[in-house]
Amino acid sequence: MSLSRTLTIRHNAGIHARPAGKIVRLMRTFDATVTLFFNDKSASTHSVLEMMLLGIQGGDAVMMTATGNDEKAALDALTQLIEDSFQGHL
């Protein structure tokens, strides 16, 4: 089973190197596989480069899916990180 959620990126610069690095560090703490989807492309949240190549900008809607033992906790944590515009985490 998997969970999915769609969020709008609030950070004006979108997902560039620093936010992608924060996502990677956060997702390493969970036993779940989380994938971002944008414009018919996907990226693992364990790869800074893959996320950067999606070209996500501020205001873009991104779908996230999670599968694994703590999929809900992983999605909740990623949601919080995005809603906080990547501030104050890791």
C-alpha positions as CSV (number, residue, x, y, z in Angstrom):
1,M,0.0,0.0,0.0
2,S,1.2,3.6,-0.6
3,L,0.1,7.0,0.4
4,S,0.1,10.2,-1.7
5,R,-0.2,13.9,-1.2
6,T,-0.1,17.0,-3.3
7,L,1.5,20.2,-2.0
8,T,2.3,23.6,-3.4
9,I,6.0,24.6,-2.9
10,R,6.0,27.8,-1.0
11,H,9.7,28.5,-1.1
12,N,10.2,31.2,-3.8
13,A,13.3,29.6,-5.3
14,G,11.6,26.2,-5.4
15,I,13.6,23.0,-4.9
16,H,17.3,23.8,-5.6
17,A,20.4,22.3,-4.1
18,R,19.9,23.4,-0.4
19,P,16.3,22.4,-0.1
20,A,16.9,19.1,-1.9
21,G,19.8,18.4,0.5
22,K,17.5,19.0,3.5
23,I,14.9,16.6,2.0
24,V,17.5,13.9,1.5
25,R,18.8,14.3,5.1
26,L,15.3,14.2,6.5
27,M,14.1,11.2,4.4
28,R,17.2,9.1,5.4
29,T,15.6,9.0,8.9
30,F,12.6,7.0,7.7
31,D,12.1,3.4,6.5
32,A,10.0,4.5,3.6
33,T,10.5,5.2,-0.1
34,V,9.3,8.7,-1.0
35,T,9.1,9.9,-4.6
36,L,8.3,13.4,-6.0
37,F,6.3,13.8,-9.2
38,F,6.2,16.9,-11.3
39,N,5.4,17.5,-15.0
40,D,5.3,13.8,-15.8
41,K,8.8,13.2,-14.3
42,S,9.7,11.6,-11.0
43,A,12.6,11.8,-8.5
44,S,13.7,9.9,-5.5
45,T,13.9,11.9,-2.3
46,H,17.3,10.2,-1.8
47,S,18.8,12.0,-4.7
48,V,19.6,15.8,-4.7
49,L,20.3,15.7,-8.4
50,E,17.1,13.9,-9.4
51,M,15.0,16.4,-7.4
52,M,16.9,19.4,-8.9
53,L,16.3,18.0,-12.4
54,L,12.6,18.2,-11.9
55,G,12.9,22.0,-12.1
56,I,10.4,22.7,-9.4
57,Q,9.8,26.4,-8.8
58,G,8.0,28.3,-6.1
59,G,4.2,28.0,-6.6
60,D,4.4,24.7,-8.4
61,A,2.2,21.8,-7.2
62,V,4.1,18.6,-6.5
63,M,2.8,15.1,-5.8
64,M,4.5,12.9,-3.3
65,T,4.1,9.2,-2.8
66,A,5.4,7.0,0.0
67,T,5.6,3.3,0.6
68,G,7.1,1.5,3.5
69,N,6.9,0.9,7.2
70,D,6.6,4.5,8.2
71,E,5.2,6.0,5.0
72,K,2.7,8.3,6.9
73,A,5.4,9.6,9.2
74,A,7.7,10.3,6.2
75,L,5.0,12.1,4.3
76,D,4.0,14.1,7.4
77,A,7.6,15.1,8.0
78,L,8.2,16.1,4.3
79,T,4.9,18.0,4.3
80,Q,6.1,20.0,7.3
81,L,9.4,20.7,5.8
82,I,7.8,22.0,2.6
83,E,5.2,24.0,4.5
84,D,7.9,25.6,6.5
85,S,9.7,26.7,3.3
86,F,12.6,24.5,4.2
87,Q,13.4,26.6,7.3
88,G,14.6,25.3,10.7
89,H,15.1,21.6,9.7
90,L,18.4,19.8,9.7
